[in-house]
Amino acid sequence: MKTVLVALLAIILAACTSNTEQQPDQSREPSEVGRPEGLSRPSEEATGRPSATRLANPLLGMWVAQGEENVTFQINQDSVYYPDQFQSYAYTLQGDSIRIQYEEDYAGRFAFALKDKDVLILSGEEGAHLYRRVQD
């Protein structure tokens, strides 16, 4: 009887202590769990590898037109931002084409090609234009 009682107490104690284990910090992104506070994810330049986001959409980033010094546009996850106009426009990608919805009834369509990873060629009704990626 004494051994049954000791065994039962051991099981109860084991069950109680297993619920007190620390849970991962849910406020951070899953990939950030376990990373010490204040330590950020290594940049693309530091690792020499593109980020997962960049692999999913290689057009993301700031682009400067050939012969210009200032950023011409920035392609974000869901929009293209034109800093000189302070305007963002939704876009969709399909194969090697980008469609930018400028107005409700007007969309620009451009074929794109990446030459290396930091040179973008956009071809549309007005011809082909060359852009280079600017590092953030």
C-alpha positions in Angstrom: 0.0 0.0 0.0 2.8 2.4 0.9 4.6 1.8 -2.5 1.3 2.4 -4.3 0.9 5.7 -2.5 4.5 6.8 -3.2 4.1 5.8 -6.8 0.8 7.8 -7.1 2.5 10.9 -5.5 5.4 10.6 -7.9 3.1 10.6 -10.9 1.2 13.6 -9.6 4.4 15.5 -8.9 5.7 14.7 -12.4 2.4 15.8 -14.0 2.5 19.1 -12.0 6.1 19.9 -12.9 5.6 19.2 -16.6 3.0 22.0 -16.8 5.4 24.6 -15.3 7.9 24.4 -18.2 8.5 27.7 -19.8 6.7 28.3 -23.0 8.4 30.1 -25.9 7.9 33.9 -26.1 4.8 34.1 -28.3 5.2 37.9 -28.9 8.1 37.3 -31.2 8.1 35.8 -34.7 8.6 32.0 -34.7 12.0 32.4 -36.3 13.0 34.8 -33.6 12.2 32.4 -30.7 15.3 31.4 -29.0 17.3 34.4 -30.3 18.7 36.5 -27.4 17.0 39.9 -27.0 18.6 42.7 -29.0 20.2 40.3 -31.5 18.8 40.8 -34.9 18.7 38.4 -37.8 21.9 38.6 -39.9 21.5 40.7 -43.1 21.7 39.3 -46.6 25.1 41.0 -47.0 26.4 39.3 -43.8 25.3 35.8 -44.8 25.7 36.1 -48.6 22.3 34.5 -49.0 19.0 36.2 -50.0 16.3 36.3 -47.4 13.2 34.0 -47.7 11.1 37.0 -48.7 13.5 38.0 -51.4 13.5 34.4 -52.8 9.7 34.5 -52.9 9.7 37.9 -54.7 13.0 38.9 -56.1 11.7 42.3 -57.1 11.4 43.6 -53.5 13.5 46.6 -52.7 14.4 50.1 -53.8 15.2 50.7 -57.4 17.0 53.7 -59.1 16.6 54.4 -62.8 19.7 54.3 -64.9 21.4 57.7 -64.8 19.5 58.9 -61.7 20.7 59.2 -58.1 17.4 59.1 -56.2 15.2 56.1 -55.6 12.7 55.9 -58.5 10.4 53.3 -56.8 10.3 50.8 -54.0 8.6 47.4 -54.5 7.1 46.2 -51.2 5.2 43.0 -50.5 1.8 44.5 -51.6 2.5 47.7 -53.4 4.9 49.8 -55.5 5.8 53.1 -53.8 6.9 56.2 -55.8 8.7 58.6 -53.4 8.5 61.6 -55.8 4.7 61.2 -55.9 4.3 60.0 -52.3 1.9 57.3 -53.7 1.7 53.6 -53.4 -0.1 51.4 -56.0 -1.1 47.7 -55.7 0.5 45.3 -58.0 0.4 41.6 -59.0 3.0 39.4 -60.5 2.3 36.8 -63.1 5.3 34.9 -64.5 7.7 37.5 -65.9 5.1 40.3 -65.8 4.1 42.9 -63.3 0.8 44.7 -63.4 0.5 47.9 -61.4 -3.0 49.3 -60.7 -2.4 53.0 -61.0 -6.0 54.1 -61.1 -9.3 52.2 -60.8 -9.6 52.0 -64.5 -5.9 52.0 -65.5 -3.2 49.5 -65.0 0.4 49.5 -66.3 1.7 46.2 -67.5 5.4 45.5 -67.8 7.6 42.6 -68.6 10.5 42.3 -66.3 13.9 40.5 -66.3 16.5 40.4 -63.6 20.1 40.7 -64.8 22.2 39.5 -61.9 20.2 40.1 -58.7 20.5 43.9 -58.6 19.7 45.0 -62.1 16.1 45.1 -63.3 14.9 45.6 -66.8 11.2 46.7 -67.2 9.7 46.7 -70.7 6.4 48.3 -71.5 4.7 50.5 -74.1 7.4 53.1 -73.8 10.3 50.7 -74.3 12.8 49.1 -71.9 14.2 50.8 -68.9 17.1 49.7 -66.7 17.1 50.1 -62.9 19.6 49.1 -60.2 18.8 48.0 -56.7 19.8 50.2 -53.8 20.6 48.5 -50.6 18.4 49.6 -47.7 
